[in-house]
Amino acid sequence: MANTAQARKRARQAVKQNAQNSSQRSTLRTAIKAVRKAIQAGDKAAATTIFQQSVSTIDSIADKKIIHKNKAARHKSRLAAAIKGLSA
């Protein structure tokens, strides 16, 4: 347990920040799953529109340093490649 007022405050802040980061990570996973679901359905047009929305979500979460920028780029690249592989 934290002994000083400063350490107690940092512990409180860490709990709040952890909850916020967890929520953001969940949003990221949901966005990725939505694109994968559209790809599984084989609908290239829907997958493309969902992908464009997901890219902004992925980028904003990477900008907040919740995930590394390279991880964000990897997700975007793999999703784009999967969409490209769909037959029109």
C-alpha distances in whole Angstrom, upper triangle without the diagonal:
4,6,9,11,12,9,8,12,12,9,12,14,13,14,17,18,18,20,22,23,23,26,28,28,29,32,33,33,35,37,38,39,41,43,43,44,47,48,48,51,53,53,53,54,51,48,49,48,45,44,45,43,40,41,39,36,36,36,34,31,32,32,29,28,26,29,31,34,36,34,36,39,39,39,41,44,43,44,47,48,48,50,52,53,54,58,59
4,6,8,8,5,5,9,9,7,10,13,12,13,16,17,17,20,22,22,23,26,27,28,29,32,33,33,35,37,38,39,42,43,44,45,48,49,49,51,53,54,53,54,51,49,49,48,45,44,45,42,40,40,39,36,35,35,33,30,31,31,27,27,25,28,30,33,35,34,35,38,39,39,41,43,44,44,47,48,48,50,52,54,54,58,59
4,7,8,7,7,10,11,11,13,15,16,17,19,21,21,23,25,26,27,29,31,31,33,35,36,37,39,41,42,43,45,47,47,49,51,52,53,55,57,57,57,57,54,52,53,52,49,48,48,45,43,43,42,39,38,39,36,34,34,34,30,30,29,32,33,36,38,37,38,42,42,42,44,47,47,48,50,52,52,53,56,57,58,62,63
4,5,5,6,9,10,11,12,14,15,17,19,20,21,23,25,25,27,29,30,31,33,35,36,37,39,41,42,43,45,47,48,49,51,53,53,55,57,57,57,57,54,52,52,51,48,47,47,45,43,43,41,38,38,38,35,33,33,33,29,29,28,31,33,36,38,37,38,41,42,42,44,47,47,47,50,52,52,53,56,57,58,62,63
4,5,5,6,9,10,11,12,14,16,17,18,20,22,23,24,26,28,29,30,32,33,35,36,38,39,41,42,44,46,47,48,50,51,52,54,56,56,55,55,52,51,51,49,46,46,46,43,41,41,39,37,36,36,33,31,32,31,28,28,27,31,32,35,38,37,37,40,42,41,43,46,46,47,49,51,51,52,55,56,57,61,61
4,5,5,6,9,10,11,12,14,16,16,18,20,21,22,24,26,27,28,30,32,32,34,36,37,39,40,42,44,45,46,48,49,50,52,54,54,53,53,50,48,48,47,44,43,43,41,39,38,36,34,34,33,31,29,29,28,25,25,24,28,29,32,34,34,34,37,39,38,40,43,44,44,46,48,49,50,52,54,55,58,59
4,5,5,6,9,10,10,12,14,15,16,19,20,20,22,24,25,26,28,30,31,32,34,36,37,38,40,42,43,44,47,48,48,51,52,52,52,52,49,47,47,46,43,42,42,40,38,38,36,33,33,33,30,28,28,28,24,24,23,26,28,30,33,32,33,36,37,37,39,41,42,42,45,47,47,48,51,52,53,57,58
4,5,5,6,9,10,11,13,14,15,17,19,20,21,23,25,26,27,29,30,32,33,35,36,38,40,41,42,44,46,47,48,50,52,52,51,51,48,46,47,46,43,42,42,39,37,38,36,33,33,33,30,28,29,28,25,24,24,27,29,32,34,33,34,37,38,37,39,42,42,42,45,47,47,48,51,52,53,57,57
4,5,5,6,9,10,11,12,14,16,17,18,20,21,23,24,26,27,29,30,32,33,35,36,38,40,41,42,44,46,47,48,50,50,49,49,46,44,45,43,40,40,40,37,35,35,33,30,31,30,28,25,27,26,22,22,22,25,27,30,32,32,32,35,36,36,37,40,41,41,43,45,46,46,49,51,51,55,55
4,5,5,6,9,10,10,12,14,15,16,18,20,21,22,24,25,26,28,30,31,32,34,36,37,38,40,42,43,44,46,48,48,47,47,44,42,42,41,38,37,37,35,33,33,31,28,28,28,25,23,24,23,19,19,19,22,24,26,29,28,29,32,33,33,34,37,38,38,40,43,43,44,46,48,49,52,53
4,5,5,6,9,10,10,13,14,15,16,19,20,21,23,25,26,27,29,30,32,33,35,37,37,39,41,42,43,45,47,47,47,47,44,42,42,41,38,37,37,35,33,33,31,28,28,28,26,23,24,24,21,20,19,22,24,27,30,28,29,32,33,32,34,37,37,38,40,42,42,43,46,47,48,52,52
4,5,5,7,9,10,11,13,14,16,17,19,20,22,23,25,26,28,29,31,32,34,36,37,38,40,41,42,44,46,46,46,45,42,41,41,40,37,36,36,34,32,32,30,27,27,28,25,23,24,24,20,20,19,22,25,28,30,29,29,33,34,32,34,37,38,37,40,42,42,43,46,47,48,51,52
4,5,5,6,8,10,11,12,14,15,17,18,20,21,23,24,26,27,29,30,32,34,35,36,38,39,41,42,44,44,43,43,40,38,39,37,34,34,34,31,29,29,27,24,25,25,22,19,21,20,17,17,16,20,22,25,27,26,26,30,31,30,31,34,35,35,37,40,40,40,43,45,45,49,49
4,5,5,6,9,10,10,12,14,15,16,18,20,21,22,24,26,27,28,30,32,33,34,36,37,38,40,42,42,42,42,39,37,37,36,33,32,32,30,28,28,26,23,23,23,21,18,19,19,16,15,14,17,20,23,25,24,24,27,28,27,29,32,33,33,35,37,37,38,41,42,43,47,48
4,6,5,6,9,10,11,12,14,15,17,19,20,21,23,25,26,27,29,31,32,33,35,36,37,39,41,41,41,41,38,36,37,35,32,32,32,30,27,28,27,23,23,24,22,19,21,21,17,17,15,18,21,24,26,25,25,28,29,28,30,33,33,33,35,38,37,38,41,42,43,46,47
4,5,5,6,9,10,11,13,14,16,17,19,20,21,23,25,26,27,29,31,32,34,35,36,38,40,39,39,39,36,34,35,33,30,30,30,27,25,26,24,21,22,22,19,17,19,19,15,16,14,18,21,23,26,24,24,27,29,27,29,32,32,32,34,37,36,37,40,41,42,45,45
4,5,5,6,8,10,11,12,14,15,16,18,20,21,23,24,26,28,29,30,32,33,35,36,38,38,37,37,34,32,33,31,28,28,28,25,23,23,22,19,19,19,16,14,16,16,12,12,11,14,17,20,22,21,20,24,25,24,26,29,29,29,31,34,34,34,37,39,39,43,43
4,5,5,6,9,10,10,12,14,15,16,18,20,21,22,24,26,27,28,31,32,33,35,36,36,36,36,33,31,32,31,28,27,28,25,23,23,22,19,18,20,17,14,16,17,13,13,10,13,16,19,22,20,20,23,24,23,25,28,28,27,30,32,32,33,36,37,38,41,42
4,6,5,6,9,10,11,12,14,15,17,19,20,21,23,25,26,27,29,31,31,33,35,35,35,35,32,30,31,29,26,26,27,24,21,23,21,18,18,20,17,14,17,18,14,15,12,15,18,21,23,21,21,24,25,23,25,28,28,27,30,32,32,33,36,37,37,40,41
4,5,5,6,9,10,11,13,15,15,17,19,20,21,23,25,26,28,29,30,32,34,33,33,33,30,28,29,27,24,24,24,21,19,20,18,15,16,17,14,11,14,15,11,12,10,13,17,19,21,19,18,22,23,21,23,26,26,26,28,31,30,31,34,35,35,39,39
4,5,5,6,9,10,11,12,14,15,17,18,20,22,23,24,26,27,29,30,32,32,31,31,29,27,27,26,23,22,22,20,17,18,17,14,13,15,12,9,11,13,9,10,6,10,13,15,18,16,15,19,20,18,20,23,24,23,25,28,28,28,31,33,33,37,37
4,5,5,6,9,10,11,12,14,15,16,18,20,21,22,25,26,27,29,31,30,30,31,28,26,27,26,22,22,23,20,17,19,18,14,14,16,14,11,14,15,13,12,9,11,15,17,19,16,16,20,20,18,20,23,23,22,25,28,27,28,31,32,32,36,37
4,5,5,6,9,10,11,12,14,15,17,19,20,21,23,25,26,27,29,29,29,29,25,24,25,23,20,20,21,18,16,17,16,13,13,15,13,11,14,15,13,14,10,13,16,18,20,18,17,20,21,18,20,23,23,22,25,27,26,27,30,31,31,35,35
4,5,5,6,9,10,11,13,14,15,17,19,20,22,23,25,26,28,27,27,27,24,22,22,21,18,18,18,15,13,14,13,9,10,12,10,7,10,12,10,11,8,10,13,15,17,15,13,17,18,16,17,20,21,19,22,24,24,24,27,29,29,32,33
4,5,5,6,9,10,11,12,14,16,17,18,20,21,23,25,26,26,26,26,23,21,22,21,18,17,18,16,13,14,14,10,9,12,11,8,10,13,11,11,7,8,12,14,15,12,12,15,16,13,15,18,18,17,20,23,22,23,26,27,27,31,32
4,5,5,6,9,10,11,12,15,15,16,19,20,21,22,25,24,25,25,22,20,21,20,17,17,18,16,13,15,15,11,11,14,13,11,13,16,14,14,11,12,15,17,18,15,14,18,18,15,16,20,19,18,21,23,22,22,26,27,27,30,31
4,6,5,6,9,10,11,13,14,15,17,19,20,21,23,22,22,22,19,18,19,17,14,14,15,12,10,12,12,8,9,12,11,9,12,14,13,14,11,12,15,16,18,15,13,17,17,14,15,19,18,16,19,22,21,21,24,25,25,28,29
4,5,5,6,9,10,11,13,14,16,17,19,20,22,21,21,21,18,16,17,16,13,12,13,11,8,10,10,7,6,10,10,7,10,13,12,13,10,10,13,13,15,12,10,13,13,10,11,15,15,13,16,18,18,18,21,23,23,26,27
4,5,5,6,9,10,11,12,14,15,16,18,20,20,20,21,18,16,17,17,13,13,15,13,10,12,13,10,9,13,13,11,13,16,16,15,12,11,14,15,16,12,11,14,14,10,12,15,14,13,16,18,17,18,21,22,22,25,26
4,5,5,6,9,10,10,12,14,15,16,19,18,19,19,16,14,16,15,11,12,14,12,9,12,13,10,11,14,14,13,15,18,17,18,15,15,18,18,19,16,14,17,16,13,14,17,16,14,17,19,17,17,21,22,21,24,25
4,5,5,7,9,10,11,13,14,16,17,16,16,16,13,11,13,12,8,8,10,8,5,9,10,7,8,12,12,11,14,16,16,17,15,14,17,16,17,15,12,14,14,11,11,14,14,11,14,16,15,15,18,20,19,22,23
4,5,5,6,9,10,11,12,14,16,16,15,16,14,11,12,13,9,8,11,10,7,9,11,9,9,12,14,12,14,17,18,18,15,14,16,15,16,13,11,13,12,8,9,12,10,8,11,13,12,12,16,17,17,20,21
4,5,5,6,9,10,10,12,14,15,15,16,13,11,14,14,10,10,14,12,10,13,15,13,12,16,17,16,17,20,21,21,18,17,19,19,19,16,14,16,15,11,12,15,13,10,13,15,13,13,17,17,17,20,21
4,5,5,6,9,10,11,13,12,13,13,10,8,11,11,7,8,11,10,8,12,14,12,13,16,17,16,18,21,22,22,20,19,21,21,21,18,16,17,17,13,13,16,14,11,13,16,13,13,16,17,16,19,19
4,5,5,6,9,10,11,10,10,11,9,6,8,9,6,6,9,9,8,10,13,12,12,15,17,17,18,21,22,22,20,19,20,19,19,17,14,15,14,11,10,12,11,7,10,12,10,9,13,14,13,16,16
4,5,5,6,9,10,11,11,13,11,8,11,12,10,9,13,13,11,13,16,15,14,18,20,19,20,23,24,24,21,19,21,20,20,17,15,16,14,11,12,13,10,7,10,12,9,9,13,13,12,15,16
4,5,5,6,9,9,11,13,10,8,12,13,10,11,14,14,13,15,18,17,17,20,22,21,22,25,26,26,24,22,24,24,23,20,19,20,18,15,15,17,14,11,14,15,11,11,15,15,13,16,17
4,5,5,6,6,8,9,6,5,9,10,8,9,12,13,12,15,17,17,17,20,22,22,23,26,27,27,25,24,25,24,24,21,19,20,19,15,15,16,14,11,12,14,11,9,13,13,11,13,13
4,5,5,6,7,10,8,6,9,11,10,10,13,15,13,15,18,18,18,20,23,22,23,26,28,28,26,24,25,24,23,20,19,19,17,14,14,14,12,9,10,11,7,6,10,9,7,10,12
4,5,8,10,13,11,9,13,15,13,13,17,18,16,18,21,21,20,23,25,25,26,29,30,30,27,25,27,26,25,22,21,21,19,16,17,17,14,12,14,13,10,10,13,12,9,12,14
4,6,9,11,9,9,12,14,13,14,17,18,17,20,22,22,22,25,27,26,28,31,32,32,30,28,29,29,28,25,24,24,22,19,19,19,17,14,15,16,12,11,14,13,10,12,13
4,6,9,9,8,11,13,13,14,17,18,18,19,22,22,22,25,27,27,28,31,32,32,31,29,30,28,27,25,24,23,22,19,18,18,16,13,14,14,10,9,11,10,7,8,9
4,6,6,6,9,10,11,12,14,16,16,18,21,21,21,24,26,26,27,30,31,32,30,29,30,28,28,26,23,23,22,19,18,18,17,14,14,14,12,9,11,11,8,9,8
4,6,5,6,9,10,10,12,14,15,16,19,20,20,22,24,25,26,28,30,30,29,27,28,26,25,24,22,21,20,18,16,16,15,12,11,12,10,6,8,9,6,7,6
4,5,5,6,9,10,11,13,14,15,18,19,20,21,24,25,26,28,30,31,30,28,29,27,26,25,22,22,22,19,17,17,17,14,12,14,13,9,11,13,10,11,8
4,5,5,6,8,10,11,12,14,16,17,18,20,22,23,24,26,28,29,27,26,27,26,26,24,21,21,21,18,16,18,17,13,13,15,13,10,13,14,12,13,11
4,6,5,6,9,10,10,12,15,15,16,18,20,21,22,24,25,26,25,23,24,23,22,20,18,18,17,14,13,14,13,9,9,12,10,7,10,12,10,12,11
4,6,5,6,9,10,10,13,14,15,16,19,20,21,22,25,26,25,23,24,22,21,20,17,17,17,14,12,13,13,10,8,11,10,7,9,12,11,13,11
4,5,5,7,9,10,12,13,14,16,18,19,20,22,24,25,24,23,24,22,23,21,18,18,19,16,13,15,16,12,11,15,14,11,13,16,14,16,14
4,5,5,6,9,10,11,12,14,16,17,18,20,22,23,22,20,22,20,21,19,16,17,17,14,12,14,14,11,11,14,13,11,14,16,15,17,16
4,5,5,6,9,10,10,12,14,15,16,18,20,21,20,18,19,17,18,16,13,13,14,11,8,11,11,8,8,11,11,9,11,14,13,16,16
4,5,5,7,9,10,11,13,15,16,17,19,20,20,19,20,17,18,17,14,14,15,13,10,12,14,10,10,13,14,11,13,16,16,18,17
4,5,6,7,9,10,11,13,15,16,17,19,18,18,19,17,19,17,14,15,16,14,11,14,15,12,13,16,16,14,17,19,19,21,20
4,5,5,6,8,10,11,12,14,16,17,16,15,16,15,16,14,11,12,13,10,9,12,13,10,11,15,14,13,16,18,18,21,21
4,5,5,6,9,10,10,12,14,15,15,14,14,12,13,12,9,9,11,9,7,10,12,10,10,14,14,13,15,18,18,21,21
4,5,5,6,9,10,10,12,14,14,14,15,13,15,14,10,12,14,12,10,14,15,13,14,17,18,17,19,22,22,25,24
4,5,5,6,9,10,11,13,12,12,14,13,15,13,10,12,14,12,11,14,16,14,15,18,18,18,20,23,23,26,26
4,6,5,6,9,10,11,10,9,10,9,11,9,6,9,11,8,8,12,13,12,13,16,17,17,19,21,22,25,25
4,5,5,6,9,10,10,9,10,8,11,10,7,8,11,10,9,12,15,14,14,18,19,18,20,23,24,27,27
4,5,5,6,9,9,10,11,10,13,13,10,12,15,13,13,16,18,17,18,21,22,22,24,26,27,30,30
4,5,5,7,6,7,9,9,12,11,8,12,14,12,13,16,17,17,18,21,22,22,24,26,27,30,31
4,5,5,6,5,6,5,9,8,6,9,12,11,12,14,16,16,17,20,21,22,23,26,27,30,31
4,5,8,8,8,7,11,12,10,12,15,15,14,17,19,19,20,23,24,24,26,28,30,33,33
4,6,8,9,10,13,13,12,14,17,16,17,20,21,21,22,25,26,27,28,31,32,35,35
4,5,6,8,11,11,10,13,15,15,16,19,20,21,22,24,26,26,28,30,32,35,36
4,7,9,12,10,10,14,15,14,16,19,19,20,22,24,24,25,28,29,30,34,35
4,6,8,7,7,10,11,11,13,15,16,17,19,21,22,23,25,26,28,31,32
4,5,5,6,9,10,11,13,14,16,17,19,20,22,23,24,26,28,32,33
4,5,5,6,9,10,11,12,14,16,16,18,20,21,22,24,26,30,31
4,5,5,6,9,10,10,12,14,15,16,18,20,21,22,25,28,29
4,5,5,6,9,10,11,12,14,15,17,18,20,21,23,27,28
4,5,5,6,9,10,11,12,14,16,17,18,20,22,25,26
4,5,5,6,9,10,10,12,14,15,16,18,20,24,25
4,5,5,6,9,10,11,12,14,15,16,19,22,24
4,5,5,6,9,10,11,12,14,15,17,21,22
4,6,5,6,9,10,11,12,14,16,19,20
4,6,5,6,9,10,10,12,15,18,19
4,5,5,6,9,10,11,13,16,18
4,5,5,6,9,10,11,15,16
4,5,5,6,9,10,13,14
4,5,5,6,9,12,14
4,5,5,7,10,12
4,5,5,9,10
4,5,8,9
4,6,9
4,6
4
